[in-house]
Amino acid sequence: MRRLHVRGRGALRADQAGITVRPASTADADAIADLAALDSVRVPPGPLLLAEADDDLRAALSLTDGTVISDPFHLTGDVVALLRDRAGELGG
């Protein structure tokens, strides 16, 4: 199991995978829209949790309905699992 550490306001990092999980903000709107277009789906309803690798958005999870969008050009199964785990911790 990955060890998670708190980074900043609401951000988590999975050290082994280099993934940062954090809540989406209004400043993320364009990146989220780009990710949804890349995944050929609509932007899910917010609030969203985001997963980033090397400052690149890899996946987003809706805390409202559990919808996930992810980058189809990267393996994201573990990233989505991490988002779901974090959402469960938040009660989402």
N, C-alpha and C positions, 0 to 999 in steps of 0.2 A: 504494500500500500504506500502511496506517495505521502510524503510529509508536507503539510501546507503551512505556510507562514503568512502572517498578516503583513501587508505592505500598503501603507497609506490608508485612505478612507475607503473601507469596504473592499479593497483589492487583496487577492490571495495569489500566491505563486506556488506552483508545484515545481520544486527545485529540479527533480530528475528530468522532467519533460520540458522545462523552460517555458511553462505556460502561466500567464497571468489571467486570473479570473476577477472581473470587477463589474459593478453595475454600469449600465450605459448612461450617458449624459446627452444633453442636446447637442453637444459638440461632436458626437459620434454619428449623427444622423446621415451624413453623406457616406461614411464608411459602411454603415449598416445597409443603406440603400444599394451601394455597390455590391456588397456581399449577397444580398437577396437577388440582384440581377444576375450575378455570377452563378447562383444556385437555381436560377430560373423559377423563382417563387416570389411571393409578395413578402413585404416586411411584416413579421409577426407583431401582434399587439404587445405593447409595453405593459409594465416595465420589463426590460431585458437584462440578462446577464451576458457579458461578453467574455470570450476567451481569445487571448492574443499570444502569438509567438513572435519574438523579435519585433515587437511593435506592429505586427501585421494581424489584422482581424481574421481569425480562423473559423469562429462559430459564434452563434448567438442563440440564446434560449429565452423564450417568453415565459415569464413567471405567471402570466395570466392563464395561458392554455397549454403550456409545455411544447409549443411548436419550436422546432429547431431549424436554423439555416446554417449552412457550412460551406466552406471553400471546397469545391469538387476536385481541385487540383492538389489537395493535400489529404493525407490519411487523417481523419478527424474522429474516428470512433472513440479513442481514449479521451479526446478533448471534450466530446459531447458527454461522455460518462462523467467526467470531472464537473462539467456544468450541472448535470443532473444531481450529482452528489451535493454540490454547493447549494443548489436550489432546495434540496431536501433539508439541509442544515438551516436554511433561512425560513423553512416552513412554507416554501412555494411549490 
